[in-house]
Amino acid sequence: MTKEVLMVKKNTEGIVIINKPAGLTSHDVVSRVRKRFGMRRVGHAGTLDPLATGVLVILLGRATKLFKKFQGFDKAYKATLILGKRTATADIQGKVIQEMPYRNYTRNEIEEVLRSFLGETAQIPPMYSAIKIKGKKLYELARKGIEVKRLPRKIRIDELRMICFDLPRISFYLRCSKGTYVRQLAEDIAEKLNTVACVEEIERTAVGPFVIDDAVSLQDLNEENIRNWEG
């Protein structure tokens, strides 16, 4: 059965807020939107891992020139980490490379560690990321077993609070600046707890003014979901 293609006007442009499902890359979503609308000029503003779900801003037509503006928006996430296991990709889908015991932490101990990350800080980006070094994406090098030195990058964490506490799982809400890696944050939290961790779930709940309630599924996407933009 042939999938429906919406024949939109050639001058159609704007933004679409997609609720990305788990298992797809951000590029996969862009490809599906292209096919859905029969358009070529489509992009996204801010990569989500295949594991991650939630708000993905899609730019259509001339709105693609707003890439830097949308990419620079603050973000918000809900995530769950699992203590005791470290993986190559820093998420549950990666190969386990280290296991460590963890204590029976109290809620106050966890909350104190989370508070220690508030404000401006520096974060070393993970190897499994789309950052380029000498023209090569880090995740491409990582897949070949190559690890390179990464310089710390300035980030800002405005809110980091626990929303569920059921060891070995810790769920938290994060509001942060662009360039903040949730997977790396999970590992850094575990390090302060003298153990290791990986991320089990990530949901991006907001990109700038756009929240998860604004988002539409790929299945329900239609021309009415295209929002106006200002150049």
Buried (B, 14 or more C-beta within 10 A) or exposed (E): EEEEEEEBEEEBBBBBBBBBBBEBBBEBBBEBBBBBBEBEEBBBBBEBBBBBBBBBBBBBBBBBEBBEEBBEBBBBBBBBBBBBBBBBBBBBBBEEEEEBEBEEBEEEEBBEBBEBBEEEBEBBBBBBBEBEEEEEBBBEBBEEEEEEEBEEBEBBBEEBEBEEBEEEBBBBBBBBBBBBBBBBBBBBBBEBBEBBBBBBBBBBBBBBEBBBEBBBEBEEBEBEBBBEBEE
